[in-house]
Amino acid sequence: MNDGYKEEEIEQLKAECEEEEQIFVLVEDEEDMSDENEFAHFQFVGKHEGKEVIYDALLSTLSLHHSSLLYEEAETKVAKLYKDYVPFEERVEGSKVNEEAEQMIEELIEEMEDEETVKVAEFCEIDMDFEYGIGLDVALNVEEITVEVIEKFINDFNNGTLKLDKTAYSFKHGFDED
C-alpha cells in the first residue's frame, strides 16, 4: 500500500505542519536547487474520494517551467547536430563539455524566445500512481513562490476553488554573461 494513504503517516505530517505553524511542510530535496523562489517541493494533507491523503507537490513559477521547456527543446535539437553532445541531466562530474554545442543551445533559446515559439499556461497535473501519496506537478503565473503562494494554492486546491489561467504565455529570460 502507498504510505501516503496511511493514517499514521497523515497524522505525522499534520504534527509536523503544526510544529511549523503552517499548512504544509517543505521537502528537502537531495539536489541543491539554485532556483530559489521559483520552485518549491512540499507536502500537505488533503482529501481524495472523501478520505485524507498526503499530497506531494512540486510548484514552480510559469517562467521557470517555460525556461525548462525552452532548454529541453534546444537540447534536443543540438543532440541531433552534435553526436558527442551529452545532455545536462546525463553528465557526470568531469565529463567533457562541447562548448560549441553549449553556445548553440544559448542561440537556439534566444531565437525561440524572440519568436515566442514556446508558450505555456498554468497547470496542475495529478499523479495517482505516485510512490508516496498523490503527486502534484503545478506551475502558476507568479513572480516567485512564497509561503503565501503555497498556502493559497493548498487552500484553493483543497476547497475545489483552484482556477488556472489557460492563457498561453511566453517569457524572455536572457543569459548571465560570465
Secondary structure, 3 states (H helix, E strand, C coil): CCHHHCHHHHHHHHHHHHHHCCCCEECCCCCCCCCCCCEEEEEEEEEECCEEEEEEEEEEEHHHHHHHHHHHHHHHHHHHHCCCCCCHHHCCCCCCCCHHHHHHHHHHHHHHHHHCCCCECCEEEEECCCCCCEEEEEEECCCCCCHHHHHHHHHHHHHCCCCCCCCCECCCCCCCCC
